[in-house]
């Protein structure tokens, strides 16, 4: 091991107690010997324990029926989340507005997002502003994530089957990270079963003996795994893997509009493949923090001066980080326009 490699290894040891997850890029996290000795399982178990402590403290702010649903399944699903009149007004205002859009092409599936700042939303978006400021919604997301902090909200449109490629990496069952993290989808339109609904393996948020055995096996060889996402810490699981872990069949969320789904994406989930070009539109939120943070209430983004600018700050941080490390930015500006306008270069797949 050369001097530069030794220095890299030394500095990488500090990432053990962060959310760093790449086995491929981190010589400590991806070290086969250390993982054979239990490094990965130590990180998983410790993060799980800390999240459980935070979740216990957050439980008083969440209805018991939602807590029970989460503890059993790893997700919370609430139909008719808003009153019908409020939802229809919200839907109309969002779909008729022009937005500053960002597009990302991932395996032929184009994800469009509009990053939301509470402080700069137009006056016509009163219901949207109320929704993303809602303490009830934030507390649900925090409970599932097992941490405090401010969720990042965006409007999202998923264009599947509109580009020539058809190898969507999100269509494989996978875990986002080794620790609890929350994603939320508030669906603005009905999601039919054949139009790419979200799917989740119930109970896969729990660290069962079978899950830990599987995680151990993966950690010992993940650094050289041929699937890039797997090597970077977002483990992919086959149907055989899920069966060996004794999981039940996945829950497919072919749900009506005005349904809220919040899931701990440490559990196995995917975007269900569709044989045709489809469009899914939703309000999307995510909350992921350092899983070893013992005082998650100390969150800079929760300060009033920053809380209303989270979308802009998030984008600024992504751009600066990519410039600093010389990485290619996956998101491209799609200009101003409606949320459901087809991407300029996208062509529907001919079937």
HUFENCOR-V936475 format. One record per backbone hydrogen bond with DSSP energy under -0.5 kcal/mol. NH is the residue of the N-H (numbers start at 1). CO is the residue of the C=O. If there is no record, write none. Layout:
nh=NH co=CO
nh=NH co=CO
//
This chain:
nh=6 co=2
nh=7 co=3
nh=8 co=4
nh=9 co=5
nh=10 co=6
nh=11 co=7
nh=12 co=8
nh=13 co=9
nh=13 co=10
nh=14 co=11
nh=15 co=12
nh=16 co=13
nh=17 co=14
nh=18 co=15
nh=23 co=21
nh=23 co=231
nh=24 co=231
nh=26 co=22
nh=27 co=25
nh=30 co=26
nh=31 co=28
nh=35 co=31
nh=36 co=32
nh=37 co=33
nh=38 co=35
nh=39 co=34
nh=42 co=38
nh=43 co=39
nh=44 co=40
nh=45 co=41
nh=46 co=42
nh=47 co=43
nh=48 co=44
nh=49 co=45
nh=50 co=46
nh=51 co=47
nh=52 co=48
nh=53 co=49
nh=54 co=50
nh=55 co=51
nh=56 co=52
nh=57 co=53
nh=58 co=54
nh=59 co=55
nh=61 co=58
nh=62 co=59
nh=66 co=63
nh=67 co=63
nh=68 co=64
nh=69 co=65
nh=70 co=66
nh=71 co=67
nh=72 co=68
nh=73 co=69
nh=74 co=69
nh=74 co=70
nh=75 co=69
nh=76 co=262
nh=78 co=260
nh=81 co=258
nh=87 co=83
nh=88 co=84
nh=89 co=85
nh=90 co=86
nh=91 co=87
nh=92 co=88
nh=93 co=89
nh=94 co=90
nh=95 co=91
nh=96 co=92
nh=97 co=93
nh=97 co=94
nh=99 co=337
nh=101 co=99
nh=101 co=335
nh=102 co=113
nh=103 co=332
nh=104 co=111
nh=106 co=104
nh=106 co=109
nh=107 co=105
nh=109 co=106
nh=110 co=108
nh=110 co=159
nh=111 co=104
nh=111 co=109
nh=112 co=110
nh=112 co=157
nh=113 co=102
nh=114 co=155
nh=116 co=153
nh=119 co=308
nh=120 co=117
nh=121 co=117
nh=121 co=118
nh=125 co=122
nh=126 co=123
nh=129 co=125
nh=130 co=126
nh=131 co=127
nh=132 co=128
nh=133 co=129
nh=134 co=130
nh=134 co=131
nh=138 co=134
nh=139 co=135
nh=140 co=136
nh=141 co=137
nh=142 co=138
nh=143 co=139
nh=144 co=140
nh=145 co=141
nh=146 co=142
nh=147 co=142
nh=151 co=149
nh=152 co=286
nh=153 co=151
nh=154 co=284
nh=155 co=114
nh=156 co=282
nh=157 co=112
nh=158 co=280
nh=159 co=110
nh=159 co=157
nh=160 co=158
nh=160 co=278
nh=162 co=108
nh=163 co=108
nh=167 co=107
nh=171 co=168
nh=172 co=169
nh=174 co=269
nh=175 co=235
nh=176 co=265
nh=182 co=287
nh=183 co=263
nh=184 co=285
nh=185 co=261
nh=186 co=283
nh=187 co=185
nh=187 co=259
nh=188 co=281
nh=189 co=281
nh=191 co=255
nh=192 co=190
nh=195 co=192
nh=199 co=270
nh=200 co=251
nh=201 co=268
nh=202 co=200
nh=203 co=73
nh=204 co=201
nh=206 co=203
nh=208 co=206
nh=212 co=208
nh=213 co=209
nh=214 co=210
nh=215 co=211
nh=216 co=212
nh=217 co=213
nh=218 co=214
nh=219 co=215
nh=220 co=216
nh=221 co=218
nh=222 co=218
nh=224 co=221
nh=225 co=222
nh=228 co=226
nh=231 co=227
nh=232 co=228
nh=233 co=230
nh=234 co=229
nh=235 co=233
nh=237 co=173
nh=242 co=238
nh=243 co=239
nh=244 co=240
nh=245 co=241
nh=246 co=243
nh=247 co=242
nh=248 co=202
nh=251 co=200
nh=252 co=250
nh=253 co=198
nh=253 co=251
nh=254 co=252
nh=255 co=253
nh=258 co=187
nh=259 co=187
nh=260 co=78
nh=261 co=185
nh=262 co=76
nh=263 co=183
nh=264 co=74
nh=265 co=181
nh=265 co=263
nh=267 co=264
nh=269 co=174
nh=270 co=199
nh=271 co=170
nh=272 co=197
nh=272 co=270
nh=278 co=160
nh=280 co=158
nh=282 co=156
nh=283 co=186
nh=284 co=154
nh=284 co=282
nh=285 co=184
nh=286 co=152
nh=287 co=182
nh=293 co=290
nh=294 co=292
nh=298 co=295
nh=299 co=297
nh=302 co=299
nh=303 co=300
nh=306 co=303
nh=307 co=303
nh=308 co=304
nh=309 co=306
nh=310 co=307
nh=311 co=116
nh=313 co=309
nh=314 co=310
nh=315 co=311
nh=316 co=312
nh=317 co=313
nh=318 co=314
nh=319 co=315
nh=320 co=316
nh=321 co=317
nh=322 co=318
nh=323 co=319
nh=324 co=320
nh=325 co=321
nh=326 co=322
nh=327 co=322
nh=332 co=103
nh=334 co=101
nh=335 co=101
nh=337 co=99
nh=341 co=338
nh=346 co=343
nh=347 co=162
nh=349 co=161
nh=351 co=349
//
